[in-house]
Amino acid sequence: MPIYILLSTLTEHGVSRIVEEPDCLRQISLDIETLGVRVLEQYATLGQFDFVHVIEAPDNETIARVSMELIARGHLKPLTMPTISINDFISRLSLDRRP
């Protein structure tokens, strides 16, 4: 199943919610999973993005729905990126170099 990286920054509303109820961060993964995906990892980060989620989803349409749902809730601004495993990437490069 495809893996996606979801980077997110908190909105002002999201910051307020976390300050009032820090445990709500655990609920984010559970909420995301109700949309048909599986959260493999979740990290808080320092820098440009506040959180990183590693998500397994059946297709681009499903992860797009997750992103839109998060935007609609008003707590996070997500950036979602599809991934390619290193082994698949190397295999693809090797195939493209054959005469």
Secondary structure, DSSP 4 states (H G I P E B T S, - for coil): --EEEEEEEE-HHHHHHHHH-TTHHHHHHHHHHTTT-EEEEEEE-SSS-SEEEEEE-SSHHHHHHHHHHHHHHTSEEEEEEE---HHHHHHHHHHHH--
